[in-house]
């Protein structure tokens, strides 16, 4: 189906362009959300009449979106979750969790604005994009951790993939192995050389 775009649609085209899309995508998304019109002769004339109004409305929306973008650009939100020792989450962090974290900071965004391809399933710092307007996109980071202390360590850049106790145990094991395999050390089962007084 051919449609006339009423606003910029990512990976599809700019406002006013006539593009060919699949029928289901046109009916269920573009037409339903007033992002496009069917490309008929009547609708082309209708679009020409409303083009100036659409451009003004788009500029206003873009200006408001730019203000919101300045507020959230580069922001880091923290999401606390239970996870295994290897950093694998028991569950996942979804778009809903990210929106709730922003709302806790006083910023309202919608589901369609969060560009998250798949849920986050590991602990760490994850970069995602927020499209506050079809022409305005910002990058934010989401820190997923087991505790607020761990979130601070992740944000400082520390490697939390192994626990401190594990690192200490590994250091002790290396020291013990070094003593065990010391070539200078005498083993108890080696025959001792007889001293001159034993003869």
C-alpha positions in Angstrom: 0.0 0.0 0.0 1.2 3.5 -0.8 0.8 6.1 2.0 1.7 9.8 2.4 3.7 10.4 5.6 2.2 13.1 7.9 5.4 13.1 10.0 8.9 11.7 9.9 8.9 8.0 10.5 12.3 6.4 11.3 13.7 4.1 8.6 10.8 5.0 6.3 10.9 8.7 5.3 10.2 12.4 5.9 6.9 14.3 6.2 5.2 14.5 2.8 6.9 11.6 1.2 4.9 8.9 -0.6 6.2 5.5 0.4 5.1 1.9 -0.2 4.7 -0.2 2.9 3.0 -3.5 3.8 -0.7 -3.4 4.2 -0.8 -4.5 7.8 1.9 -2.0 8.9 -0.1 0.8 7.1 -3.5 -0.2 8.6 -2.4 -1.2 12.1 0.3 1.4 12.8 0.6 4.3 10.3 -3.0 5.0 9.6 -4.3 4.1 13.1 -1.9 6.6 14.8 -2.4 9.4 12.2 1.1 9.2 11.0 0.1 8.7 7.3 -2.8 8.9 4.8 -3.6 6.5 2.0 -2.0 7.9 -1.2 -5.1 8.6 -3.2 -5.8 11.6 -5.4 -8.2 13.1 -2.8 -5.7 12.6 0.1 -2.9 14.1 -1.9 -5.0 17.3 -2.4 -6.0 17.2 1.3 -2.3 16.9 2.3 -1.3 19.9 0.1 -4.0 21.9 2.0 -2.8 20.9 5.4 0.9 20.8 4.8 1.6 24.3 6.2 -0.4 23.5 9.4 1.4 20.1 9.8 4.8 21.8 9.5 3.9 24.4 12.1 2.6 21.7 14.5 5.8 19.7 13.8 8.1 22.7 14.6 6.2 23.3 17.9 6.4 19.7 18.9 10.1 19.6 18.0 10.8 22.7 20.2 9.1 21.1 23.2 10.9 17.8 22.5 14.2 19.6 22.4 13.6 21.0 25.9 12.8 17.5 27.2 15.8 16.1 25.4 18.1 18.7 27.1 16.8 17.5 30.5 17.4 13.8 29.9 20.4 13.8 27.5 23.2 11.7 29.1 21.1 11.0 32.2 21.7 7.7 34.1 18.9 5.9 35.8 19.4 3.0 38.3 17.3 -0.1 38.3 17.8 -2.5 41.2 17.2 -6.2 40.5 18.0 -9.6 42.0 20.7 -11.4 40.1 23.0 -14.5 40.3 26.6 -14.3 41.2 27.5 -14.3 37.5 25.4 -11.2 36.9 22.5 -12.8 35.1 19.2 -11.3 36.2 16.4 -13.3 37.7 13.9 -11.8 35.2 14.7 -8.8 33.1 14.5 -5.0 32.8 11.9 -3.9 30.3 10.7 -0.6 28.8 8.2 -0.4 31.7 11.0 -0.4 34.3 12.9 2.2 32.4 9.8 4.5 32.2 9.2 4.0 35.9 12.8 5.0 36.7 12.4 8.2 34.7 9.1 9.0 36.3 10.8 8.6 39.7 13.2 11.3 38.5 10.2 13.5 37.4 10.5 12.9 33.7 7.6 11.5 31.7 8.2 9.5 28.6 6.0 7.0 26.7 6.7 3.4 25.7 7.0 4.2 22.0 9.8 6.7 22.8 12.1 4.1 24.4 14.3 2.4 21.8 15.0 -1.0 23.4 15.3 -3.9 21.0 15.3 -6.6 23.7 14.9 -6.7 27.5 18.1 -6.2 29.6 19.1 -9.5 31.2 22.5 -8.7 32.8 23.9 -6.5 35.5 25.9 -3.5 34.2 25.6 -0.2 32.5 23.5 -0.3 29.3 23.1 2.6 26.8 19.8 3.1 25.1 18.2 5.8 22.9 15.1 7.8 23.7 13.2 9.3 20.7 11.4 12.2 22.3 10.3 13.3 18.9 10.7 11.7 15.4 13.5 14.1 14.7 15.0 14.4 18.3 16.8 11.4 19.8 19.0 11.3 22.9 21.2 8.7 24.5 20.7 7.7 28.2 22.2 5.0 30.3 20.5 2.5 32.5 22.6 1.0 35.4 21.3 -2.4 36.5 22.6 -3.6 39.8 21.7 -5.7 42.9 22.1 -2.8 45.3 22.7 1.0 45.4 26.3 0.4 46.5 26.9 -1.9 43.5 25.3 0.7 41.2 27.8 3.3 42.4 30.7 0.9 41.8 29.4 0.2 38.3 29.1 3.9 37.5 32.6 4.5 38.7 33.8 1.9 36.2 34.7 -0.9 38.6 34.5 -4.5 37.4 31.9 -6.2 39.5 31.8 -9.4 37.6 33.7 -11.2 40.4 33.1 -10.7 44.1 35.9 -9.4 46.4 35.7 -12.7 48.4 36.3 -14.6 45.2 39.3 -12.4 44.3 40.8 -12.9 47.8 40.3 -16.7 47.7 42.0 -16.8 44.3 45.0 -14.8 45.6 45.3 -17.2 48.6 45.1 -20.2 46.3 47.8 -18.8 44.1 50.1 -18.2 47.2 49.5 -21.7 48.5 50.2 -23.1 45.0 53.4 -21.1 44.9 54.6 -22.6 48.2 53.5 -26.1 47.1 55.4 -26.0 43.9 58.5 -24.2 45.2 61.5 -26.0 43.6 63.8 -25.0 46.4 61.6 -26.6 49.0 62.6 -30.1 50.3 60.0 -32.8 50.1 59.5 -35.1 53.1 59.6 -38.3 51.0 63.1 -37.5 49.5 65.9 -39.6 51.0 68.1 -37.4 53.2 71.8 -37.3 52.7 73.6 -38.9 55.5 75.7 -36.6 57.5 79.3 -37.4 58.5 78.3 -38.1 62.1 75.8 -40.8 61.1 78.6 -42.8 59.4 
